[in-house]
Amino acid sequence: AQFALEAIQLLSPAYRTVFSLFVLEDYSHKEISEILHCSEGTVKSRLFYTTKTLAEKLQAYNPSVL
């Protein structure tokens, strides 16, 4: 689990914030867009990028996933 936290810390603050609000705090896309004063499309884009980036970084720990 430490490696996952390290991978998350490597994200830019904007992407880390969106990821944290969505995954850890369980906010919806709409709620996050209101909190961060950005569009829902921006939230979705940041989540997509973050998920893709984390999957690539964490693949070394479980290569069969991807």
PyMOL Python script that loads the backbone (N, CA, C, O; Angstrom):
from pymol import cmd

cmd.read_pdbstr("""\
ATOM      1  N   ALA A   1       0.810  -1.200   0.000  1.00  0.00           N
ATOM      2  CA  ALA A   1       0.000   0.000   0.000  1.00  0.00           C
ATOM      3  C   ALA A   1       0.849   1.258   0.000  1.00  0.00           C
ATOM      4  O   ALA A   1       0.418   2.300  -0.493  1.00  0.00           O
ATOM      5  N   GLN A   2       2.057   1.168   0.552  1.00  0.00           N
ATOM      6  CA  GLN A   2       2.947   2.329   0.579  1.00  0.00           C
ATOM      7  C   GLN A   2       3.287   2.781  -0.837  1.00  0.00           C
ATOM      8  O   GLN A   2       3.361   3.981  -1.104  1.00  0.00           O
ATOM      9  N   PHE A   3       3.495   1.827  -1.747  1.00  0.00           N
ATOM     10  CA  PHE A   3       3.824   2.182  -3.127  1.00  0.00           C
ATOM     11  C   PHE A   3       2.673   2.926  -3.792  1.00  0.00           C
ATOM     12  O   PHE A   3       2.909   3.793  -4.633  1.00  0.00           O
ATOM     13  N   ALA A   4       1.423   2.601  -3.427  1.00  0.00           N
ATOM     14  CA  ALA A   4       0.267   3.305  -3.989  1.00  0.00           C
ATOM     15  C   ALA A   4       0.237   4.749  -3.498  1.00  0.00           C
ATOM     16  O   ALA A   4      -0.032   5.668  -4.271  1.00  0.00           O
ATOM     17  N   LEU A   5       0.512   4.941  -2.213  1.00  0.00           N
ATOM     18  CA  LEU A   5       0.555   6.305  -1.667  1.00  0.00           C
ATOM     19  C   LEU A   5       1.656   7.122  -2.324  1.00  0.00           C
ATOM     20  O   LEU A   5       1.474   8.306  -2.607  1.00  0.00           O
ATOM     21  N   GLU A   6       2.784   6.499  -2.563  1.00  0.00           N
ATOM     22  CA  GLU A   6       3.891   7.199  -3.225  1.00  0.00           C
ATOM     23  C   GLU A   6       3.495   7.595  -4.645  1.00  0.00           C
ATOM     24  O   GLU A   6       3.807   8.700  -5.088  1.00  0.00           O
ATOM     25  N   ALA A   7       2.815   6.708  -5.358  1.00  0.00           N
ATOM     26  CA  ALA A   7       2.372   7.015  -6.726  1.00  0.00           C
ATOM     27  C   ALA A   7       1.384   8.178  -6.722  1.00  0.00           C
ATOM     28  O   ALA A   7       1.444   9.045  -7.594  1.00  0.00           O
ATOM     29  N   ILE A   8       0.489   8.203  -5.761  1.00  0.00           N
ATOM     30  CA  ILE A   8      -0.489   9.299  -5.657  1.00  0.00           C
ATOM     31  C   ILE A   8       0.221  10.618  -5.360  1.00  0.00           C
ATOM     32  O   ILE A   8      -0.155  11.657  -5.902  1.00  0.00           O
ATOM     33  N   GLN A   9       1.233  10.585  -4.514  1.00  0.00           N
ATOM     34  CA  GLN A   9       1.965  11.804  -4.177  1.00  0.00           C
ATOM     35  C   GLN A   9       2.699  12.390  -5.381  1.00  0.00           C
ATOM     36  O   GLN A   9       2.991  13.585  -5.400  1.00  0.00           O
ATOM     37  N   LEU A  10       3.000  11.572  -6.378  1.00  0.00           N
ATOM     38  CA  LEU A  10       3.685  12.059  -7.572  1.00  0.00           C
ATOM     39  C   LEU A  10       2.756  12.832  -8.511  1.00  0.00           C
ATOM     40  O   LEU A  10       3.220  13.531  -9.411  1.00  0.00           O
ATOM     41  N   LEU A  11       1.450  12.704  -8.298  1.00  0.00           N
ATOM     42  CA  LEU A  11       0.489  13.443  -9.133  1.00  0.00           C
ATOM     43  C   LEU A  11       0.570  14.938  -8.834  1.00  0.00           C
ATOM     44  O   LEU A  11       0.961  15.344  -7.739  1.00  0.00           O
ATOM     45  N   SER A  12       0.199  15.741  -9.814  1.00  0.00           N
ATOM     46  CA  SER A  12       0.141  17.182  -9.574  1.00  0.00           C
ATOM     47  C   SER A  12      -0.967  17.459  -8.559  1.00  0.00           C
ATOM     48  O   SER A  12      -1.890  16.655  -8.426  1.00  0.00           O
ATOM     49  N   PRO A  13      -0.894  18.570  -7.849  1.00  0.00           N
ATOM     50  CA  PRO A  13      -1.921  18.885  -6.848  1.00  0.00           C
ATOM     51  C   PRO A  13      -3.348  18.884  -7.408  1.00  0.00           C
ATOM     52  O   PRO A  13      -4.269  18.417  -6.737  1.00  0.00           O
ATOM     53  N   ALA A  14      -3.539  19.389  -8.601  1.00  0.00           N
ATOM     54  CA  ALA A  14      -4.888  19.440  -9.187  1.00  0.00           C
ATOM     55  C   ALA A  14      -5.448  18.039  -9.394  1.00  0.00           C
ATOM     56  O   ALA A  14      -6.610  17.777  -9.080  1.00  0.00           O
ATOM     57  N   TYR A  15      -4.630  17.149  -9.916  1.00  0.00           N
ATOM     58  CA  TYR A  15      -5.082  15.779 -10.170  1.00  0.00           C
ATOM     59  C   TYR A  15      -5.248  15.009  -8.864  1.00  0.00           C
ATOM     60  O   TYR A  15      -6.200  14.245  -8.707  1.00  0.00           O
ATOM     61  N   ARG A  16      -4.330  15.210  -7.935  1.00  0.00           N
ATOM     62  CA  ARG A  16      -4.403  14.545  -6.633  1.00  0.00           C
ATOM     63  C   ARG A  16      -5.665  14.976  -5.873  1.00  0.00           C
ATOM     64  O   ARG A  16      -6.307  14.154  -5.221  1.00  0.00           O
ATOM     65  N   THR A  17      -6.014  16.251  -5.958  1.00  0.00           N
ATOM     66  CA  THR A  17      -7.206  16.767  -5.284  1.00  0.00           C
ATOM     67  C   THR A  17      -8.464  16.127  -5.844  1.00  0.00           C
ATOM     68  O   THR A  17      -9.310  15.657  -5.083  1.00  0.00           O
ATOM     69  N   VAL A  18      -8.599  16.102  -7.157  1.00  0.00           N
ATOM     70  CA  VAL A  18      -9.778  15.499  -7.782  1.00  0.00           C
ATOM     71  C   VAL A  18      -9.870  14.021  -7.414  1.00  0.00           C
ATOM     72  O   VAL A  18     -10.944  13.529  -7.066  1.00  0.00           O
ATOM     73  N   PHE A  19      -8.752  13.320  -7.491  1.00  0.00           N
ATOM     74  CA  PHE A  19      -8.724  11.897  -7.153  1.00  0.00           C
ATOM     75  C   PHE A  19      -9.142  11.675  -5.703  1.00  0.00           C
ATOM     76  O   PHE A  19      -9.942  10.786  -5.412  1.00  0.00           O
ATOM     77  N   SER A  20      -8.606  12.473  -4.807  1.00  0.00           N
ATOM     78  CA  SER A  20      -8.926  12.331  -3.377  1.00  0.00           C
ATOM     79  C   SER A  20     -10.401  12.608  -3.097  1.00  0.00           C
ATOM     80  O   SER A  20     -11.046  11.876  -2.348  1.00  0.00           O
ATOM     81  N   LEU A  21     -10.923  13.659  -3.698  1.00  0.00           N
ATOM     82  CA  LEU A  21     -12.332  13.985  -3.485  1.00  0.00           C
ATOM     83  C   LEU A  21     -13.244  12.882  -4.010  1.00  0.00           C
ATOM     84  O   LEU A  21     -14.259  12.565  -3.390  1.00  0.00           O
ATOM     85  N   PHE A  22     -12.887  12.302  -5.146  1.00  0.00           N
ATOM     86  CA  PHE A  22     -13.732  11.281  -5.756  1.00  0.00           C
ATOM     87  C   PHE A  22     -13.596   9.932  -5.055  1.00  0.00           C
ATOM     88  O   PHE A  22     -14.598   9.308  -4.705  1.00  0.00           O
ATOM     89  N   VAL A  23     -12.374   9.488  -4.854  1.00  0.00           N
ATOM     90  CA  VAL A  23     -12.144   8.140  -4.323  1.00  0.00           C
ATOM     91  C   VAL A  23     -12.242   8.090  -2.802  1.00  0.00           C
ATOM     92  O   VAL A  23     -12.903   7.211  -2.248  1.00  0.00           O
ATOM     93  N   LEU A  24     -11.596   9.017  -2.138  1.00  0.00           N
ATOM     94  CA  LEU A  24     -11.539   8.956  -0.677  1.00  0.00           C
ATOM     95  C   LEU A  24     -12.742   9.612  -0.002  1.00  0.00           C
ATOM     96  O   LEU A  24     -13.234   9.124   1.015  1.00  0.00           O
ATOM     97  N   GLU A  25     -13.207  10.713  -0.571  1.00  0.00           N
ATOM     98  CA  GLU A  25     -14.303  11.467   0.046  1.00  0.00           C
ATOM     99  C   GLU A  25     -15.669  11.137  -0.553  1.00  0.00           C
ATOM    100  O   GLU A  25     -16.701  11.536  -0.013  1.00  0.00           O
ATOM    101  N   ASP A  26     -15.671  10.407  -1.671  1.00  0.00           N
ATOM    102  CA  ASP A  26     -16.900   9.942  -2.308  1.00  0.00           C
ATOM    103  C   ASP A  26     -17.805  11.060  -2.829  1.00  0.00           C
ATOM    104  O   ASP A  26     -19.030  10.949  -2.777  1.00  0.00           O
ATOM    105  N   TYR A  27     -17.198  12.134  -3.329  1.00  0.00           N
ATOM    106  CA  TYR A  27     -17.969  13.206  -3.960  1.00  0.00           C
ATOM    107  C   TYR A  27     -18.281  12.820  -5.402  1.00  0.00           C
ATOM    108  O   TYR A  27     -17.531  12.066  -6.022  1.00  0.00           O
ATOM    109  N   SER A  28     -19.373  13.331  -5.929  1.00  0.00           N
ATOM    110  CA  SER A  28     -19.736  13.094  -7.324  1.00  0.00           C
ATOM    111  C   SER A  28     -18.938  14.037  -8.223  1.00  0.00           C
ATOM    112  O   SER A  28     -18.303  14.981  -7.753  1.00  0.00           O
ATOM    113  N   HIS A  29     -18.987  13.759  -9.527  1.00  0.00           N
ATOM    114  CA  HIS A  29     -18.317  14.649 -10.485  1.00  0.00           C
ATOM    115  C   HIS A  29     -18.851  16.076 -10.354  1.00  0.00           C
ATOM    116  O   HIS A  29     -18.092  17.046 -10.354  1.00  0.00           O
ATOM    117  N   LYS A  30     -20.174  16.175 -10.243  1.00  0.00           N
ATOM    118  CA  LYS A  30     -20.801  17.499 -10.142  1.00  0.00           C
ATOM    119  C   LYS A  30     -20.354  18.226  -8.881  1.00  0.00           C
ATOM    120  O   LYS A  30     -20.028  19.412  -8.930  1.00  0.00           O
ATOM    121  N   GLU A  31     -20.336  17.522  -7.751  1.00  0.00           N
ATOM    122  CA  GLU A  31     -19.915  18.147  -6.491  1.00  0.00           C
ATOM    123  C   GLU A  31     -18.465  18.619  -6.557  1.00  0.00           C
ATOM    124  O   GLU A  31     -18.130  19.699  -6.071  1.00  0.00           O
ATOM    125  N   ILE A  32     -17.618  17.803  -7.159  1.00  0.00           N
ATOM    126  CA  ILE A  32     -16.205  18.187  -7.281  1.00  0.00           C
ATOM    127  C   ILE A  32     -16.078  19.419  -8.171  1.00  0.00           C
ATOM    128  O   ILE A  32     -15.306  20.329  -7.868  1.00  0.00           O
ATOM    129  N   SER A  33     -16.828  19.451  -9.260  1.00  0.00           N
ATOM    130  CA  SER A  33     -16.752  20.612 -10.156  1.00  0.00           C
ATOM    131  C   SER A  33     -17.190  21.880  -9.445  1.00  0.00           C
ATOM    132  O   SER A  33     -16.636  22.952  -9.689  1.00  0.00           O
ATOM    133  N   GLU A  34     -18.177  21.768  -8.571  1.00  0.00           N
ATOM    134  CA  GLU A  34     -18.629  22.936  -7.807  1.00  0.00           C
ATOM    135  C   GLU A  34     -17.584  23.350  -6.767  1.00  0.00           C
ATOM    136  O   GLU A  34     -17.337  24.541  -6.578  1.00  0.00           O
ATOM    137  N   ILE A  35     -16.983  22.389  -6.105  1.00  0.00           N
ATOM    138  CA  ILE A  35     -15.957  22.685  -5.090  1.00  0.00           C
ATOM    139  C   ILE A  35     -14.752  23.365  -5.728  1.00  0.00           C
ATOM    140  O   ILE A  35     -14.219  24.334  -5.189  1.00  0.00           O
ATOM    141  N   LEU A  36     -14.326  22.849  -6.882  1.00  0.00           N
ATOM    142  CA  LEU A  36     -13.106  23.353  -7.525  1.00  0.00           C
ATOM    143  C   LEU A  36     -13.364  24.449  -8.557  1.00  0.00           C
ATOM    144  O   LEU A  36     -12.424  24.975  -9.152  1.00  0.00           O
ATOM    145  N   HIS A  37     -14.630  24.794  -8.769  1.00  0.00           N
ATOM    146  CA  HIS A  37     -15.003  25.845  -9.730  1.00  0.00           C
ATOM    147  C   HIS A  37     -14.457  25.546 -11.125  1.00  0.00           C
ATOM    148  O   HIS A  37     -13.820  26.384 -11.762  1.00  0.00           O
ATOM    149  N   CYS A  38     -14.731  24.318 -11.576  1.00  0.00           N
ATOM    150  CA  CYS A  38     -14.349  23.925 -12.931  1.00  0.00           C
ATOM    151  C   CYS A  38     -15.494  23.097 -13.510  1.00  0.00           C
ATOM    152  O   CYS A  38     -16.448  22.778 -12.802  1.00  0.00           O
ATOM    153  N   SER A  39     -15.404  22.754 -14.778  1.00  0.00           N
ATOM    154  CA  SER A  39     -16.480  21.999 -15.416  1.00  0.00           C
ATOM    155  C   SER A  39     -16.422  20.523 -15.019  1.00  0.00           C
ATOM    156  O   SER A  39     -15.388  20.020 -14.579  1.00  0.00           O
ATOM    157  N   GLU A  40     -17.557  19.846 -15.188  1.00  0.00           N
ATOM    158  CA  GLU A  40     -17.590  18.405 -14.936  1.00  0.00           C
ATOM    159  C   GLU A  40     -16.673  17.679 -15.918  1.00  0.00           C
ATOM    160  O   GLU A  40     -16.080  16.654 -15.582  1.00  0.00           O
ATOM    161  N   GLY A  41     -16.563  18.213 -17.121  1.00  0.00           N
ATOM    162  CA  GLY A  41     -15.665  17.623 -18.115  1.00  0.00           C
ATOM    163  C   GLY A  41     -14.218  17.644 -17.645  1.00  0.00           C
ATOM    164  O   GLY A  41     -13.474  16.687 -17.862  1.00  0.00           O
ATOM    165  N   THR A  42     -13.824  18.733 -17.004  1.00  0.00           N
ATOM    166  CA  THR A  42     -12.463  18.837 -16.458  1.00  0.00           C
ATOM    167  C   THR A  42     -12.260  17.802 -15.362  1.00  0.00           C
ATOM    168  O   THR A  42     -11.210  17.162 -15.298  1.00  0.00           O
ATOM    169  N   VAL A  43     -13.244  17.636 -14.512  1.00  0.00           N
ATOM    170  CA  VAL A  43     -13.159  16.637 -13.441  1.00  0.00           C
ATOM    171  C   VAL A  43     -13.012  15.245 -14.041  1.00  0.00           C
ATOM    172  O   VAL A  43     -12.152  14.474 -13.616  1.00  0.00           O
ATOM    173  N   LYS A  44     -13.841  14.920 -15.022  1.00  0.00           N
ATOM    174  CA  LYS A  44     -13.792  13.603 -15.651  1.00  0.00           C
ATOM    175  C   LYS A  44     -12.457  13.374 -16.344  1.00  0.00           C
ATOM    176  O   LYS A  44     -11.892  12.283 -16.271  1.00  0.00           O
ATOM    177  N   SER A  45     -11.957  14.400 -17.013  1.00  0.00           N
ATOM    178  CA  SER A  45     -10.672  14.302 -17.693  1.00  0.00           C
ATOM    179  C   SER A  45      -9.539  14.041 -16.695  1.00  0.00           C
ATOM    180  O   SER A  45      -8.681  13.188 -16.922  1.00  0.00           O
ATOM    181  N   ARG A  46      -9.551  14.780 -15.604  1.00  0.00           N
ATOM    182  CA  ARG A  46      -8.512  14.597 -14.590  1.00  0.00           C
ATOM    183  C   ARG A  46      -8.584  13.223 -13.950  1.00  0.00           C
ATOM    184  O   ARG A  46      -7.551  12.619 -13.662  1.00  0.00           O
ATOM    185  N   LEU A  47      -9.787  12.721 -13.725  1.00  0.00           N
ATOM    186  CA  LEU A  47      -9.938  11.381 -13.160  1.00  0.00           C
ATOM    187  C   LEU A  47      -9.455  10.313 -14.147  1.00  0.00           C
ATOM    188  O   LEU A  47      -8.798   9.348 -13.757  1.00  0.00           O
ATOM    189  N   PHE A  48      -9.783  10.495 -15.417  1.00  0.00           N
ATOM    190  CA  PHE A  48      -9.330   9.541 -16.433  1.00  0.00           C
ATOM    191  C   PHE A  48      -7.805   9.507 -16.485  1.00  0.00           C
ATOM    192  O   PHE A  48      -7.199   8.437 -16.448  1.00  0.00           O
ATOM    193  N   TYR A  49      -7.198  10.678 -16.571  1.00  0.00           N
ATOM    194  CA  TYR A  49      -5.740  10.765 -16.628  1.00  0.00           C
ATOM    195  C   TYR A  49      -5.109  10.152 -15.380  1.00  0.00           C
ATOM    196  O   TYR A  49      -4.137   9.403 -15.475  1.00  0.00           O
ATOM    197  N   THR A  50      -5.661  10.469 -14.221  1.00  0.00           N
ATOM    198  CA  THR A  50      -5.118   9.974 -12.957  1.00  0.00           C
ATOM    199  C   THR A  50      -5.220   8.462 -12.878  1.00  0.00           C
ATOM    200  O   THR A  50      -4.266   7.793 -12.479  1.00  0.00           O
ATOM    201  N   THR A  51      -6.367   7.921 -13.253  1.00  0.00           N
ATOM    202  CA  THR A  51      -6.552   6.472 -13.224  1.00  0.00           C
ATOM    203  C   THR A  51      -5.569   5.780 -14.160  1.00  0.00           C
ATOM    204  O   THR A  51      -4.960   4.771 -13.804  1.00  0.00           O
ATOM    205  N   LYS A  52      -5.424   6.328 -15.344  1.00  0.00           N
ATOM    206  CA  LYS A  52      -4.489   5.756 -16.328  1.00  0.00           C
ATOM    207  C   LYS A  52      -3.058   5.823 -15.807  1.00  0.00           C
ATOM    208  O   LYS A  52      -2.319   4.843 -15.900  1.00  0.00           O
ATOM    209  N   THR A  53      -2.666   6.958 -15.265  1.00  0.00           N
ATOM    210  CA  THR A  53      -1.315   7.144 -14.758  1.00  0.00           C
ATOM    211  C   THR A  53      -1.020   6.205 -13.595  1.00  0.00           C
ATOM    212  O   THR A  53       0.036   5.573 -13.554  1.00  0.00           O
ATOM    213  N   LEU A  54      -1.947   6.116 -12.656  1.00  0.00           N
ATOM    214  CA  LEU A  54      -1.747   5.233 -11.507  1.00  0.00           C
ATOM    215  C   LEU A  54      -1.691   3.770 -11.939  1.00  0.00           C
ATOM    216  O   LEU A  54      -0.885   3.000 -11.415  1.00  0.00           O
ATOM    217  N   ALA A  55      -2.535   3.383 -12.881  1.00  0.00           N
ATOM    218  CA  ALA A  55      -2.524   2.002 -13.364  1.00  0.00           C
ATOM    219  C   ALA A  55      -1.168   1.662 -13.973  1.00  0.00           C
ATOM    220  O   ALA A  55      -0.640   0.572 -13.751  1.00  0.00           O
ATOM    221  N   GLU A  56      -0.608   2.587 -14.735  1.00  0.00           N
ATOM    222  CA  GLU A  56       0.700   2.359 -15.350  1.00  0.00           C
ATOM    223  C   GLU A  56       1.796   2.254 -14.291  1.00  0.00           C
ATOM    224  O   GLU A  56       2.653   1.375 -14.370  1.00  0.00           O
ATOM    225  N   LYS A  57       1.770   3.144 -13.307  1.00  0.00           N
ATOM    226  CA  LYS A  57       2.793   3.142 -12.265  1.00  0.00           C
ATOM    227  C   LYS A  57       2.698   1.908 -11.369  1.00  0.00           C
ATOM    228  O   LYS A  57       3.714   1.381 -10.916  1.00  0.00           O
ATOM    229  N   LEU A  58       1.481   1.456 -11.121  1.00  0.00           N
ATOM    230  CA  LEU A  58       1.280   0.334 -10.210  1.00  0.00           C
ATOM    231  C   LEU A  58       1.314  -1.023 -10.910  1.00  0.00           C
ATOM    232  O   LEU A  58       1.284  -2.062 -10.251  1.00  0.00           O
ATOM    233  N   GLN A  59       1.376  -1.017 -12.234  1.00  0.00           N
ATOM    234  CA  GLN A  59       1.405  -2.263 -12.987  1.00  0.00           C
ATOM    235  C   GLN A  59       2.601  -3.131 -12.592  1.00  0.00           C
ATOM    236  O   GLN A  59       2.510  -4.358 -12.630  1.00  0.00           O
ATOM    237  N   ALA A  60       3.689  -2.525 -12.225  1.00  0.00           N
ATOM    238  CA  ALA A  60       4.876  -3.277 -11.828  1.00  0.00           C
ATOM    239  C   ALA A  60       4.605  -4.166 -10.620  1.00  0.00           C
ATOM    240  O   ALA A  60       5.279  -5.178 -10.430  1.00  0.00           O
ATOM    241  N   TYR A  61       3.637  -3.800  -9.815  1.00  0.00           N
ATOM    242  CA  TYR A  61       3.318  -4.570  -8.611  1.00  0.00           C
ATOM    243  C   TYR A  61       2.328  -5.696  -8.896  1.00  0.00           C
ATOM    244  O   TYR A  61       2.191  -6.614  -8.088  1.00  0.00           O
ATOM    245  N   ASN A  62       1.634  -5.638 -10.040  1.00  0.00           N
ATOM    246  CA  ASN A  62       0.702  -6.685 -10.432  1.00  0.00           C
ATOM    247  C   ASN A  62       0.547  -6.652 -11.949  1.00  0.00           C
ATOM    248  O   ASN A  62      -0.463  -6.168 -12.459  1.00  0.00           O
ATOM    249  N   PRO A  63       1.544  -7.164 -12.675  1.00  0.00           N
ATOM    250  CA  PRO A  63       1.539  -7.056 -14.143  1.00  0.00           C
ATOM    251  C   PRO A  63       0.359  -7.723 -14.837  1.00  0.00           C
ATOM    252  O   PRO A  63       0.079  -7.395 -15.990  1.00  0.00           O
ATOM    253  N   SER A  64      -0.332  -8.627 -14.198  1.00  0.00           N
ATOM    254  CA  SER A  64      -1.446  -9.314 -14.848  1.00  0.00           C
ATOM    255  C   SER A  64      -2.706  -8.461 -14.926  1.00  0.00           C
ATOM    256  O   SER A  64      -3.635  -8.814 -15.652  1.00  0.00           O
ATOM    257  N   VAL A  65      -2.761  -7.355 -14.201  1.00  0.00           N
ATOM    258  CA  VAL A  65      -3.957  -6.519 -14.171  1.00  0.00           C
ATOM    259  C   VAL A  65      -4.199  -5.859 -15.518  1.00  0.00           C
ATOM    260  O   VAL A  65      -5.326  -5.871 -16.013  1.00  0.00           O
ATOM    261  N   LEU A  66      -3.178  -5.291 -16.114  1.00  0.00           N
ATOM    262  CA  LEU A  66      -3.336  -4.623 -17.408  1.00  0.00           C
ATOM    263  C   LEU A  66      -3.013  -5.616 -18.464  1.00  0.00           C
ATOM    264  O   LEU A  66      -3.072  -5.295 -19.651  1.00  0.00           O
TER     265      LEU A  66
END
""", "prot")
cmd.dss("prot")
cmd.show_as("cartoon", "prot")
cmd.util.cbc("prot")
cmd.orient("prot")
